[in-house]
Amino acid sequence: MPIVTLRPGYLCPKLLLMQASKAQVGIAIGFALLLVAICLGYVHWLSNQGPVLARSEERDPLTQMPLSITMNPLRDRTIEHTANLFIAQMRDGSCRQLLVAWEKDYRRKRADFLCASESQHPLIKWHLVDWEDVPPLVILQYKGQRYSTTAQDATYEDLFSVTEEKKDAGWVVTKYDALY
């Protein structure tokens, strides 16, 4: 075998392969393929799951909402984006424009109440706390922080929900519930 001289800090790949036997290389390749297969299996399993993977057993004693949920990272986020856009527009003062269709039916008084309440208690921030599939509807539960006075010197937290329905044009908000 020829003598190989190495400069300090230089690794010769040929030398490393010469030191590893064919069995060791086969084991390493087999292990790498096993890891790839496990990862692909996990991704396949996730893609067949719903948007909520798990809810905590512990619940808030007042609201009965789970204290935490684990969301599927591969879920379709279109529903959440539609809800977040709706909530942001409500917060930014576009309530009348958003609920104009509601004023044509039985929800007229509800729309008036929501717009008045939203202007008095605007949302500061919100986050998703639960997701419920009730085909053809999806109900998203949020916990939000609101200003409690028009002077905006105090805040409080409350729960609110956004109900969406799949229409021809995509997901549409059909109901907004909040306690003020």
Residue pairs with C-beta under 8 A, 6 or more apart in sequence:
4 12
4 14
4 15
6 12
6 15
17 25
43 74
46 72
46 73
46 74
47 74
49 72
49 74
50 72
50 75
50 133
51 71
51 72
51 75
51 76
51 79
51 131
51 133
52 69
52 70
52 71
52 72
52 130
52 131
53 70
53 71
53 72
54 69
54 70
55 66
55 68
55 69
55 70
55 130
56 66
56 67
56 68
56 69
57 66
58 66
58 67
58 68
59 65
59 66
59 67
60 66
60 67
63 159
65 129
65 130
65 141
65 143
65 159
66 129
66 130
69 129
69 130
69 131
71 128
71 131
78 170
78 171
79 138
79 140
79 164
79 171
80 128
80 140
82 164
82 170
82 171
82 172
82 173
83 140
83 142
83 162
83 164
83 173
86 98
86 162
86 173
86 176
87 123
87 126
87 142
87 162
89 95
89 97
89 98
90 98
90 114
90 118
90 123
90 176
91 118
91 122
91 123
93 119
95 111
95 114
95 115
95 118
95 119
96 115
98 173
99 107
99 111
99 114
99 115
102 108
102 110
102 111
103 111
103 112
114 176
114 178
117 178
117 180
118 178
120 150
120 180
121 146
121 147
121 148
121 180
122 146
122 147
122 152
123 144
123 145
123 146
124 144
124 145
124 146
124 147
124 155
125 144
125 145
126 142
126 143
126 144
126 145
126 160
127 142
127 143
127 144
128 140
128 141
128 142
129 141
129 142
129 143
129 159
130 140
130 141
131 138
131 139
131 140
131 141
132 138
132 139
132 140
132 141
136 165
136 166
137 163
137 164
137 165
137 174
138 163
138 164
138 165
138 171
139 161
139 162
139 163
140 161
140 162
140 163
140 164
141 159
141 160
141 161
142 159
142 160
142 161
142 162
143 157
143 158
143 159
144 157
144 158
144 159
144 160
144 178
145 155
145 156
145 157
146 155
146 156
146 157
146 158
146 180
147 153
147 154
147 155
148 154
148 155
148 156
158 178
158 179
158 180
159 178
159 179
160 176
160 177
160 178
160 179
161 175
161 176
161 177
161 178
162 173
162 175
162 176
163 173
163 174
163 175
163 176
163 177
164 171
164 172
164 173
164 174
165 171
165 172
165 174
166 172
